[in-house]
Amino acid sequence: MPDETPESLDPVQLLGELIAIDSVNPGLIPGGAGETAIADFCGRWLTDHGFDVHRLEKRPGRPSLVAIARGTGGGRSLMLNGHLDTVGLAGYDGDPLAPRISDGRMFGRGAFDMKGGVAAMMVAAARATRRGPLRGDVLVACVADEEHGSLGTEEVLGSFGADAAIVTEPSQLQLTLAHKGFAWFDVEIEGRAAHGSRPDLGVDAITKAGHFLVALEDLGHRLAGGPAHPLLGTGTVHAGVIHGGEEPSTYPARCRITLERRTVPGEDAGTVHTELTAVLEDLAATVTDFRYRLIPGLHREPFQADPDTPIVRTLTRHAEPVLGHPPVIRAEPFWTDCALFARAGIPCLLFGVAGEGAHAATEWADIASLRHLTRILTGTVADFCS
């Protein structure tokens, strides 16, 4: 059944307008448009619907917004969070910035990941505050950079907090209460440069790195056979990038491997560092001339929500009559900004539209799910903040 609301509060129309704005993350694609134009649009929209809009832009050209509808006092505050940036446009099948509706689906870059969630949360917050004054504050955070380093949500949480949060990443209208984290490390294997005719002088860093790659594969097998999280399974590890050597006639002095270790609750960058050090120290003790440096890189914590928190119970209560059944509880193998809220001590969950094509050549959001999501969020906001 279509929403009986003014056109300005139609999430489908708003999604189309958001898709049409290029917001490719320049951290992923050099020269990408960034979030300035889409933040300008969202800021005007939220101001027009009665929100007090705050713009955060520690990095020029990478703005995030926090729009606030102040409560009358004494109620709980709730932050809705969604990212404005998308992955690149190259390789998309058709015009990625021309929203198209077909067979109950809205097509376009970002429709699924995650402008559908942004449209739903903006409309839901506006609807909930139109119903009448709420006691608690409603905050709408439209953030930059989630597709690269999540610096937008980090910047927001440096200045704003709430009693709970909902991240509207796509989830097929299923309730996501856990996801994996990750830790990136560089392993630099040290050799000794020499002319290719002088094996007595040279140490081949690339072949030494081969020992590490075999050990890394073995570590992956051991992780797969170890203790598993009930929703996420086990952690994983893989090599992502390898660099080494200068020319065919020279023994390579170094070889660098960048790896990613996906973590589950109970694991973090510290436990991964210890794990990798043990692997490397064993190689140093058993492989002749094996020398290494282990260099930590970016890491993000895994996430796990308490299903008994008020925000989880409230959203579940409002989702059931809309969906016709209790929402399915799920976990995600990828990382989201939920972990940043958990680190800040803010109870959080993830709940978003159905669809397909995140980062793919064709991307779409299911329109019925967009309307369902908007209704569920509207009821949740009004209930939680009352």
N, C-alpha and C positions, 0 to 999 in steps of 0.2 A: 504494500500500500504506500503511495507516495506521501512525502512529508507535507502536511498542511501548514506551511510556513511562508512568510514573505520571501520573494525571490532572493533577497539579499542574504537570507539564512539557508540557502540551498547548498548542501555540501558538494553536490555534483557540479553545479556551476562553478563553485569556488575551486574545486579540483582542476577543472579545465583551465581556469585563469592561472593557477599556479604552474601547471605543466607548461604553459606557453612562455614562461619566464625562464630563460637560460640561467641555471645556477650550478654549472659544473664546478667541482672543487678544483681550484688551481694547484692544490697540494698533490693531487693525483695527475692532473693534466696541465702541464705548463701552459699558461695563457688562458686557462679556464675563466669563465665569467665571474665566479665567486658569488657571494650572497648579497651584494649591495642592492641590486634591483629588486630581488624578491623580498628582502627585508624592508625596503621602502614600501612595497605593495602591502605586505602584511601589517606594517606599522600603521598605514593609513586605514586599512580595513578595521583593525582593532580599535583605533582611536574613534572611528566613526560609530563603533558599537559600544562606546562608553568606557573603554579601558584606558588606564593611565600607562602609557608605553615608555619603557626605559630601553635605551639603545646602548649596548656594550660593544666596544670596538678597540680592544687592546692592540690588535693587529689591523692596520688600515686595509680596508677593502674586504674584511672578514667579519661583518657585524652579526651579533645575536640580539634578539629582542626578549624582554620580559614585560608582558602586558598584565596589569593587575586591576582586578575589580575588588575594591576594598569591601570587607564585610562590616557589619554593624558592631561586631565585637563579641568575644566569648565563644566563637566557633572555631573549628579546625580549618586549617589552610590546606589547599591542594594545588600542586603544580602539574600541569599537563606539558609534556615535553616532546618535541619532534624536530628533526633536522631538516634544514632547507636545502642543503647541498645534494647534488647527484653525482654519479659517475659520468664518464664521458659520453659524447654523442656519436662518435665515429663508429661505424659498423651497425648502427641502428637500422632496422628494416623499415624504411619510410622516413617521414619527417618526424624526428623525435620531439619537436616543440609544437606540433600541430595535434592537439588532443582530438581523439576520434572515438565515437561510441559505436559499438557493434555487438550484437548478441548479449546485451546486458553488461558489457565491459567497457571501461574507459582505457584507451590505449595512449601511450606517450611515455617519454623518459621521466622517471620519478613517480609515475602513477601508483606503483606498488611500493616502491622504496624511495621516500616514504611520504610523498605529497598527499596521498590519500589519508594517511593518519593525521597530517598537519591540517588538512581541510576539515576533517571530522572534529578535531579537538578545538579548533577556532570556533566553528559553528556551535558545538556543544557548550562551550563556555559562554558564548553570547546568549544562547537560548536559556541556559540555567540562570544567568543573572537577570534576564528579562522577566522570569517568572515572579520575581519579587526579591526583596533584600535578603541576602544570606548573612549568617553571623560570621562565617569565616571568609578569609581572602581566597579568591580564585586567581591563580597565576598561570599564564600561558607563555611557555618558553619556546621560541622559534630559534633554533641554534644553528651555528655554522660548524662545518668541519667534521661531522661525525664519520664521514666516509674515509677520513685520513687519520687524524690524531685526536678527535673529540675535544679539541681545545675550546669549542664553543660552550659545551656543557660545563667544562671545568671553570671557564670564566664566569658563567652564570652562578654556579654554586659558590664562587668566591664572594658574591655580593648578596645572594638571595637564598632563602631556605623555605621550607614548608613542612607541614606535619606528615605529608605523604606525597607520593608522585606516581603518575602513570606515564610511561613511555609508549607512544602509539606506533611503534615499529610494526610492520605487517606480521600477523601471527595466525592468519586464517580464522579469525574470531575465536581463537583458543587462548587460554590463560597461561601465559609463560611466566614461570616462577623460578627458573634457573637458566643459566647459560655458561658456556665455557669462557675462560680467559685465555691469554696467550703471553708468551715471553719470547722475545727475539734475542738471539746471541750470535756474535761473530766468533768463529774459531779460526785463528790464524796459525797455520802450520809453518814453522820456520825451517828452511833448507839452507843450502849454501850455493851461491852462484859460481859457475865455472863453465869453461868451454865444453861443448858436448863431447870433445875428444879426451877429456880428462876426468873420467869417473873416479879417479883416486882423489880428486880435489872437490868434486861436486857432491851435494846432497839434494836429491830431487824432492822438493816440497810437495809436488802434486802426487807422486806415488805414496809418499807418507800420508797425505790426506786421504788416500784410498783406504788405508787401515781405519781411519776415523769414520769414514762413510759406512764401512761394513759394521763397525761397532755401533754406529747410530741406528742402522737398520735393526740390529739385535736389540738395542734399547727399545725400539718401537714394538718389537714382538713381546718383550717382557712387560711393557706397559699394557699391551692388549690382553695379556693373561693375568694381570694383577687385579686388585680390588676395584670394583666398579661403583660409580654413583648410580642410584636407582633410576634417575631420569636421563643422565648424560653419558653413562657408560664410563670408559676410561680416558685418561689423557692420551695424547698422540704426539709424535715428533716427526719432522721431515726436514730435509735440506731444501732450501729455496733458491739460493744463488751460490755460484762458485766462480771465483776469479783466481787465475794463477798463470805464471809464465810470461815471458817476453818474446821469445822466438824459438823456433825448432832447434837451433844449434846451441842453446844455453840451458844448463841445469837451472830450474826455477828456484829462486831464493825464498819464495813464500807462496802460499796458497791460502786464500781466505774463503771460508764457507759460512754463509748466513743461514741459520736454521730457525725454525719456529717450533716451539713446544706449546701445544694447546693444553690448558690446565682445567681441572675440575675443582669444585670446592674442597678445601683442605690442602691444595697445592698453590704455590706462588712462585715469584721469581727467585726467592731465596732457596726454596727446595729444588728448583730446577738447576740453579747454579751448583748446588751440592752434588746433584745427580750427574751433571756433565763433568764436573771436576773429577769425580770418581772414575768415569769412563776414560778421560784423558790421562789421568795419573796411571791407570793400568796400562795404557798404551806406552806411556813414557818409560815404564818399568820393563816392558816386554819387547818393544820394537826399537831396534838400533837407530840411534840418531833422531829419535822422535822428540821434537820440541814444539811447544805450542804457547799461544796466548788465548785466554778466554775473555771476551769483551762483552759485557751486558749491553743490551739495546732497549728498545721500547718494551714495556710490559703493562698489561692490564689484568686486573683481578677477575676471577670468575664471580658469578652472582648466584645467590640463592635466597629466595624470599621465604618468610614465615607465612604459611597459609592461613594462620589464625589472626593476622593483623587486621585492624579495622578496614583498611583500604581493600584488601583482598576479599573480605566478607561482604563489603558494600558493593563492589563491582559484581561479584558473583550473584548477589541478590537481584541486581538490576539486569544482568545478562540472561538469567534463566527464562523470564517470561518473553523476552524478545527472541531468543533462540529456540524456545520450546523445549529446552533441556538444560541441565547444568553445563557450564562451559567445560570443555575438555581441558585438562591440565597438561601442559607440555613443557619441554625444555628445548633450548636452541644450541646448536653446536657453534654458532658464531657469537662474537662479542657485541654488546650494546652499551649505551650510556647508563643502563640500569645499575651497572657495577659502580659507577661514580656516585649515584645517589646512595647506594648501600654504604660506600666508604664514608660518605658525609653523615651517616646515621639517619637517613630519611627512608622509611619503609616505601617500597616501590614494587611495581609489577609492570609487565609488558602485555599490551593487548591492542591488536590492530586488524586491518582489513584482510580479506581474502584476495588472492590473485596469483600472478606468476611473473617471472621475468626480471627479477632483481639483477642488475648488471648485465642483462642479456640483450640480444638483438631485437626482441619483441617484449614489451612490458605492458602489463595491464592490471587494473584493479576491478574487482567485481562490484558493480554499482549497488546491488542489493546489500552486500556486506558493508559498504560505505554508509548506507542509510542505517543499517542495524547498529554499526559502531557509533554513529552520531547519537542515536537514541540512548544507547547504553551509557555512553559518557555523560550525556545530559542528565540522566537520572542519577548517576553516581556523583557528579559534581553537586547537584542540588541537595542530595541526601547527606553526603559526607560533610559539606560545608554549612549545613543548617544547624 
